[in-house]
Amino acid sequence: MTPNRKSTLKVGLVQQSVASNNKHENWAKSAERVRVLASEGCECILLQELHSTLYFCQTEDVSVFDLAEPIPGEASAFFGKLAKECNVVLVTSLFEKRAAGLYHNTAVVFDRSEQIAGTYRKMHIPDDPGFYEKFYFTPGDTGFEPIDTSVGRLGVLVCWDQWYPEAARLMAMNGAQILFYPTAIGWDRTDPHDEQGRQQGAWETIQRAHAVANSVPVIVANRVGFEASPNEADVGIQFWGHSFIAGPQGEVLAMASDDKEEVLSVELDLNRTENIKRIWPYFRDRRIDAYDGLSKRWGK
């Protein structure tokens, strides 16, 4: 943070389940929790990935494109008004219709105002059983550019982006002071419990590692609850929750359960983040003269 900014920032996140594609009901549910966090003093709040609807990527269905909307649009108008009402920086996640046949998974940030402060279009798009996102989303073209707000410069990434150290690094190199990951990830219920544990542990570890490697706090909001697949032959997804807030050394400051709707809030010590960067000067010691290979698909 710049020297004239205050030394602490209270941040929050919303972990919720989604029962239907009724956007207005889901928006109202999110808004209720945002208001709770705002009443507790949170100035910056994160919602989970694609919070307006069910996670529709379990199957490939062209009718689902009807759920998308332009930005600005009805959803951005709703959440902009909410950000203004609550006087918060609000990070949302919307299914964007950019043009006929062109859709994105887009994070939209509001800064205490109905106006959009900035957007980020998801860059890494998965295509796995139950997560057929390449059918729906065009890869983002906004680059890894942080969004400037009244609480600082925010590095917003989305779900599958969270597995890529390159994305976190580029956001941090461009000045991101906090990393945000709206997320929709869960278990295949046919996997054994030990495999489920390894998956959830890897997910937590990689994101905490982004905090460590870039000396920035990381905030992750994941869905929770079971969502059946439209294909009755499929097992559906048990979203594993575990939303969390980590400090700049990867330390977990707060973590939600794997089965309940919750809100989390933490007061971040921004001076400590600055001091960590001084003690562990990773950016000073990077060998940028030796990293050309990172821009290639594979090594020798």
C-alpha positions in Angstrom: 0.0 0.0 0.0 1.1 3.5 -0.6 2.4 5.3 2.6 -0.7 7.5 3.0 -3.0 4.5 3.2 -4.0 2.9 6.5 -2.0 0.0 7.8 -4.9 -2.5 8.1 -7.7 -3.7 5.8 -10.6 -5.9 6.9 -11.5 -8.3 4.1 -14.3 -10.9 3.8 -15.6 -13.6 1.6 -18.9 -15.5 1.1 -19.1 -19.3 0.8 -22.6 -20.4 -0.2 -24.5 -23.2 -1.9 -26.6 -22.8 -5.0 -29.9 -24.7 -5.4 -31.3 -23.4 -8.7 -30.8 -21.1 -11.6 -33.1 -18.4 -10.1 -30.6 -15.5 -10.4 -32.6 -13.1 -8.3 -32.9 -15.5 -5.4 -29.2 -16.3 -5.6 -28.3 -12.5 -5.8 -30.5 -11.8 -2.7 -28.8 -14.6 -0.8 -25.3 -13.2 -1.7 -26.4 -9.7 -0.8 -27.6 -10.7 2.6 -24.2 -12.1 3.4 -22.4 -9.1 1.9 -24.4 -6.8 4.2 -23.4 -8.9 7.2 -19.7 -8.6 6.4 -20.1 -4.9 5.7 -21.8 -4.5 9.1 -18.7 -6.1 10.7 -16.4 -3.6 9.1 -15.3 -5.4 6.0 -14.2 -3.0 3.2 -13.4 -5.6 0.5 -15.6 -8.7 -0.1 -15.2 -11.6 -2.5 -18.0 -13.8 -3.9 -17.5 -17.3 -5.4 -17.2 -18.2 -9.0 -20.4 -18.0 -11.1 -22.5 -17.3 -8.0 -25.6 -16.3 -10.0 -26.5 -19.9 -11.0 -25.8 -23.5 -10.6 -22.4 -24.6 -11.9 -23.7 -25.4 -15.4 -20.5 -26.8 -16.9 -21.2 -30.4 -15.8 -22.6 -31.0 -19.3 -22.5 -29.4 -22.7 -25.8 -27.8 -23.5 -26.3 -24.8 -25.9 -29.5 -23.7 -24.1 -27.3 -22.7 -21.1 -26.0 -19.8 -23.1 -29.3 -18.1 -22.2 -28.0 -17.7 -18.7 -25.2 -15.3 -19.9 -25.7 -11.6 -20.0 -23.7 -8.5 -21.2 -21.5 -6.5 -18.9 -22.8 -4.0 -18.0 -26.2 -5.7 -17.6 -28.7 -6.7 -15.0 -26.3 -8.5 -12.7 -23.6 -5.8 -12.7 -26.3 -3.2 -12.0 -27.5 -5.2 -9.0 -24.0 -5.7 -7.5 -23.0 -2.2 -8.3 -25.9 -0.9 -6.3 -25.0 -3.3 -3.5 -21.3 -2.1 -3.4 -22.5 1.4 -3.2 -25.1 0.7 -0.5 -22.6 -1.2 1.7 -19.7 1.1 0.8 -17.4 -1.8 0.0 -15.1 -3.0 -2.8 -17.0 -6.0 -4.1 -15.5 -8.8 -6.3 -18.1 -10.7 -8.3 -18.0 -13.5 -10.9 -20.4 -13.4 -13.9 -21.2 -15.4 -17.0 -20.5 -12.7 -19.7 -22.1 -12.6 -23.1 -19.7 -10.5 -25.1 -21.4 -11.1 -28.4 -23.5 -13.8 -30.1 -21.4 -17.0 -29.8 -18.7 -15.3 -27.7 -18.8 -15.8 -23.9 -16.4 -15.4 -21.0 -16.1 -16.3 -17.3 -15.6 -12.8 -16.0 -14.8 -11.3 -12.6 -16.2 -7.8 -12.2 -15.0 -5.4 -9.4 -17.0 -2.5 -8.0 -15.4 0.2 -5.8 -18.0 1.5 -3.4 -20.0 2.6 -6.5 -22.4 1.4 -9.1 -19.7 1.9 -11.7 -17.5 -1.0 -12.7 -13.9 -0.4 -11.5 -12.5 -3.2 -13.6 -12.9 -6.7 -15.1 -10.8 -9.8 -15.5 -11.7 -12.6 -18.0 -10.6 -16.1 -16.9 -7.5 -17.0 -18.8 -7.0 -20.7 -18.1 -10.1 -22.7 -19.2 -10.4 -26.4 -18.1 -12.0 -29.3 -19.9 -12.4 -32.3 -17.7 -15.3 -34.7 -16.9 -17.9 -32.5 -15.1 -16.0 -29.3 -15.8 -16.6 -28.8 -19.6 -15.7 -25.1 -19.5 -14.1 -24.9 -22.9 -17.5 -25.5 -24.4 -18.8 -22.3 -22.8 -15.9 -19.9 -22.2 -13.5 -18.2 -24.6 -10.1 -17.7 -22.9 -9.7 -14.2 -21.5 -7.9 -11.4 -23.3 -7.5 -8.9 -20.5 -4.1 -10.2 -19.5 -2.9 -10.4 -15.9 -3.6 -6.8 -15.0 -4.5 -5.8 -11.4 -7.5 -3.6 -10.8 -7.0 -0.3 -8.9 -9.5 0.4 -6.1 -9.8 2.5 -3.0 -8.4 -0.3 -0.9 -5.4 -1.0 -3.1 -4.4 -2.8 -6.3 -6.3 -6.1 -6.5 -5.0 -9.1 -8.5 -8.2 -11.0 -9.5 -7.9 -14.5 -11.0 -10.6 -17.2 -11.4 -10.6 -20.9 -10.3 -8.4 -22.9 -12.8 -6.1 -19.9 -12.9 -5.3 -20.7 -9.2 -3.1 -23.7 -10.3 -0.7 -21.6 -12.3 2.2 -19.9 -10.6 2.8 -17.8 -13.8 -0.6 -16.1 -13.4 0.0 -15.2 -9.7 3.5 -14.1 -10.5 2.5 -11.8 -13.3 -0.3 -10.2 -11.3 2.2 -9.6 -8.5 4.8 -8.2 -10.9 2.2 -5.8 -12.2 1.6 -4.5 -8.6 -1.2 -6.7 -7.2 -1.2 -6.2 -3.4 -3.7 -9.0 -2.7 -4.7 -12.0 -4.9 -8.4 -13.0 -5.1 -9.6 -16.4 -6.4 -13.4 -16.9 -6.9 -13.7 -20.6 -7.3 -16.0 -23.6 -8.1 -14.2 -26.8 -7.3 -15.4 -30.1 -5.7 -15.1 -33.8 -5.4 -16.2 -36.6 -7.6 -18.2 -38.6 -5.0 -17.0 -41.9 -6.4 -13.4 -41.1 -5.5 -12.1 -42.7 -2.3 -11.7 -40.4 0.7 -8.0 -40.5 0.7 -7.9 -39.3 -2.9 -10.4 -36.6 -2.1 -8.2 -35.4 0.7 -5.1 -35.3 -1.6 -7.0 -33.2 -4.1 -8.3 -30.7 -1.5 -4.9 -30.5 0.1 -3.2 -29.8 -3.3 -5.7 -27.1 -4.0 -5.0 -25.4 -0.7 -1.2 -25.8 -0.9 -0.8 -24.3 -4.4 -2.7 -21.2 -3.4 -0.8 -20.8 -0.2 2.3 -21.2 -2.2 1.3 -18.2 -4.4 1.1 -16.1 -1.2 4.5 -17.3 -0.2 6.2 -16.8 -3.6 4.8 -13.3 -4.1 4.6 -12.1 -0.5 0.9 -11.1 -0.7 -2.3 -12.2 1.0 -4.5 -14.6 -0.9 -8.3 -14.8 -0.6 -10.2 -17.8 -2.0 -14.1 -18.1 -2.1 -15.3 -21.6 -3.1 -18.8 -23.0 -3.5 -20.2 -25.5 -1.1 -22.9 -28.2 -1.3 -23.9 -30.9 -3.8 -25.0 -30.0 -7.3 -26.5 -32.8 -9.3 -25.6 -33.2 -13.0 -28.3 -32.6 -15.6 -27.2 -36.0 -17.0 -28.6 -38.5 -14.6 -25.9 -41.0 -15.4 -23.3 -38.6 -14.0 -22.5 -38.4 -10.2 -22.6 -34.6 -9.8 -20.2 -32.5 -7.9 -19.8 -32.2 -4.1 -18.3 -28.7 -3.9 -15.8 -28.8 -1.0 -16.0 -25.3 0.4 -12.8 -24.7 2.5 -12.8 -21.1 1.4 -9.9 -19.4 3.1 -7.8 -16.3 3.7 -4.0 -16.6 3.8 -1.3 -14.1 4.8 1.8 -13.2 2.9 3.8 -16.2 4.2 1.0 -18.6 3.3 -0.3 -18.8 6.9 -4.0 -19.6 7.1 -5.8 -16.8 8.8 -9.3 -18.2 8.5 -10.8 -21.2 6.8 -14.4 -22.3 6.2 -15.8 -25.8 6.6 -16.4 -28.3 3.7 -20.1 -28.5 4.2 -21.6 -25.3 5.4 -22.5 -21.9 4.1 -20.3 -19.3 5.9 -18.8 -15.9 5.8 -15.2 -15.3 6.8 -13.5 -12.0 7.7 -9.9 -11.1 8.6 -8.1 -7.9 9.3 -5.0 -7.9 7.2 -1.9 -6.2 8.5 -0.6 -4.3 5.5 2.6 -3.1 7.2 3.5 -6.8 7.8 3.1 -7.6 4.1 5.5 -4.8 3.3 8.0 -6.1 5.9 7.8 -9.6 4.5 8.7 -8.3 1.1 11.8 -6.7 2.6 12.9 -9.8 4.5 12.2 -12.3 1.7 13.2 -10.3 -1.5 12.2 -12.9 -4.1 11.7 -10.2 -6.8 15.2 -8.9 -6.2 16.8 -12.3 -6.7 14.9 -13.6 -9.7 17.1 -14.6 -12.6 15.2 -13.0 -15.4 18.1 -13.5 -17.7 17.6 -17.3 -17.4 13.9 -17.7 -17.7 13.3 -17.6 -21.5 12.2 -21.3 -21.4 9.1 -20.4 -19.5 7.5 -18.9 -22.6 7.8 -22.3 -24.4 5.3 -25.2 -24.3 7.9 -27.7 -23.1 11.6 -28.0 -22.4 14.3 -30.1 -24.2 
